[in-house]
Amino acid sequence: MRAKDDEGKLKVSLCPTGIIRAVARVREFGVRKYGDKDNWKQVERERYVDALLRHLLLYLDDPLALDEESGLPHLEHAACNLAFLLEDYE
């Protein structure tokens, strides 16, 4: 049996799984709402920055508050907006 060479590869198992689940929940809501899993790619970056900051502020005001439309925590929406912004840098 040959050893597997993982040098230089990301160790994805180090990532907390909660953030992955959070982004998935927000994405599932967005796909139901807009009907297109790739629609987020058509949105200007500035709108994601604004949404990220709005959700973070709402979270800071009340960490247990939920987004009125989706029923999901504001912090999950913030994570998803941050994921969209990070995706632009890949």
PyMOL commands that set and color helices and strands:
alter all, ss='L'
color gray80, all
select helices_A, chain A and resi 12-14+17-34+39-42+45-61+74-87
alter helices_A, ss='H'
color red, helices_A
deselect
rebuild
show_as cartoon
